[in-house]
């Protein structure tokens, strides 16, 4: 089954960041069916990126990953299992929205996706017992080109739904 129409998109407060509704999603007595991506349909919706790599991270409750990004990679973020709170930050110095952020609640019950353009960072914290974070990206992973913004940087003033997340050394500002 494929969608005949492009997915519906919704603009967010940050230019270029979009919320994408699933092309097809339904439940019946057998379970659930969701079409996560369809290249021609997404291109018809104006999402013209060429995604070349898919990644998944699985984390437990209160794990916070990110805020990471680079100047060349676009990402299409989905929640395959559980729920998480996603933060997206504009990290393009020449942008009038530099260091502004917006947030989303994504879950396996609300199958929306978030498009994160190049130059933006994203981070998420897991709200359920565990969660599976899925993203398509337009480049292969290259940590050497990435930036990291501290999740609790007082200049960013990001609101997180928890106060003491479980974080890596990198996300805590400690070089690994």
Phi, psi and omega in degrees: 000130176231158181282141176272338183244157175291159178293152175281139178238156179226130177290157178238177178298340180260126180303129177092341177272125183236149167262131183243126177276149181298146177297310181221130175208125175207158177236147170213194184298341181275336184143223187228148175231130178222130172265112185277329184203140177213106189307307181299320180294318179293321177296321177296334178274001179092007178263090191263016180289150173260103180277131186236352181215139174245139179225153178225137167236139178244127183222161179263171183311135175073006171285132177246125178244133177103180028257118184234156175181183174207180185272357187239348189254127168264148180229146173242109190261136177223157172252115181272332181209137177081211181209146174213160178258119185254131176245135177237130183237131174285121179240035179258105187306327182276359180276142174293346178258017181309127178067015170275153183224161172217163184222158183217150169254118179246146180206171177283355175263332180244095193280026178293156175242160176235128176268121181249112183286167173302145179090355179253146174257155175223148176213158180213154174236137184279131183257344182249178181310319173207164178210152178243115182263122181242137173215140171268145177222158187269357176223165171281154184299131178217090184302330183295340180261002185272152169251156174233127173254137180292132183301332184246025179302120183296338178288330180281330179054044179282133174271126175244147182284357175226162185254333183232073182288163172271120185229159175279170175300316180303315183284347176266003178088013180255126179293133180265000000 
